[in-house]
């Protein structure tokens, strides 16, 4: 399982450059690195000095690069799905649909990119994946997809159980979900929702949630300049990342004169000042050990079963901006634009929230 | 009907700043301007010097500002939809669903923001809407939604006609579509797909397509600095905008020393060099007449019925990168990442493509 590293920050702060420097540094240290982007523009190819392709290509020792192109990703599994559908459904609806057409469906691209990261991460070909996404709330929404989808799955089961539509709609959703997740399925699975594909899909979502929650598997770093807009964006993305469940390992500061004043706004995170340089070696050398640093950063969520406490690190928020709702074992936290549905461990069941307070950037909920 | 103006360019090139300067300039000239952003971060509030709210507020003479917040937009029509559903469907599925929850559905935000722009544009409260979006391919995908959706509607009618699933799934999709588009509907509409809501929705999509095709209604401007990545992004976005059907009115160049060399890469577009200044007045004054300039820019598509020609302006592409497919009156053009489905006028029916050639950045298709 590869370590997935991503960088968050306002456009123009040097996010992509820092990501490439990190990829080069890790590759030089012997890690097998895949640098992956989902940005369609030409910027990355210019910086890398190599034309990006839709399949990974080696661009230096230990370093590969790939462009995650949603239509290509979908096309790779779509024909297979149609064959299965034709075989098992009385009136297949997808026979005349091309995988490419579905990419126009909003949101499909995000799911496909996340799944590609999952597959590359599980392939044993790479130790580290440096992911160059949009670097804003969109990347966070993508990483939070497994939690959202599993919440939707729970919610829909409940809704569908009360409706006739449920049974009819599910075989239609199955092949699309299957194409996105590359999960195999059989005739029996189509009539039995408790069978393999539903279980496989749930398993994948659980694995995705577990990976995001583990800073040895996924971590993000903030990138900023000293410009007030860039600092404000970094603070906003920091809070949003915690809310999405992504560990933020530190702040990387480009073109900054007074780093000290800025660093204090991001305590307890470590701040590293990067030199202004066109030399990749200089940039790479100036980076801290990102993997190590992520392990010592505050965790977005800690659940202390003994003390019956849930501790959420929510820098930049105060109590008034946060809304808590409890529904059985599910705790919903709304802060800023992100909504999070946290499943509590069974040991904390049967209890409603007794209190909530803010302390040193943490929201501490006692059950 | 308001004129909708948006700015495209790489992050950090000053896109939002230029958009605010344009809004101030137009407001000073007497146009009633709404400056609208869908970016959740704090950057815009810092630049505007006003905290953004989810409903328009006046921030200066003739100038209002609003943040288009998808959950708020949806919440405003969701309760209404649920009431209608409960009244008319035997087993309503939405009764326990909160509008906010649906915002987690990928793509929903894009549709809600576009619809809000449509409603503000039709409200007669504003002459101009300056839209501060992501400024990249995402904004273009949003503007191209009506064309995509109407293509999907045609495609689904065809697919559903051949399947049992069609009839069962459609009442489920109706209320969601309705909430996004704020279209009213009645009991009769639920059983008759040819009735009001389907017609209303088609009408809206046709209006959306017509607005995007008309540079008096919608136009985009490129923003760049002289940095190679910013120039490459602007060229990429220029081609993609044409492909999405958005007229690009010109290039606005920030912090550039040798504007001449850059301008030649964007001919026949007009290039304007902007001074480096923190003074809004200086910035506003340096802008050209954006509305006027958009009218003289190349149109993304021109259909010449007499000459039986379709002329597509596709700067930055060559013949090899473009794929044409014809299906009845529908011409599908794939260039770069965007796919466009063009409905030809009835006068051009019954003819297949006779030839296609590239000339001065135009793809000329003869039927």
Interface residues (C-beta under 8 A of the other chain):
Chain A: X10 X11 X12 X13 X40 X41 X42 X43 X46 X47 X69 X71 X90 X91 X92 X93 X96 X97 X100 X101 X104 X105 X106 X107 X108 X110 X111 X134 X136 X137 X138 X141 X148 X151 X152 X155 X158 X159 X160 X162 X163 X164 X165 X166 X168 X169 X171 X172 X228 X229 X232 X233 X235 X236 X237 X240 X336 X337 X339
Chain B: X10 X11 X12 X13 X40 X41 X42 X43 X46 X47 X69 X71 X90 X91 X92 X93 X96 X97 X100 X101 X104 X105 X106 X107 X108 X110 X111 X134 X136 X137 X138 X141 X148 X151 X152 X155 X159 X160 X162 X163 X164 X165 X166 X168 X169 X171 X172 X228 X229 X232 X233 X235 X236 X237 X336 X337 X339
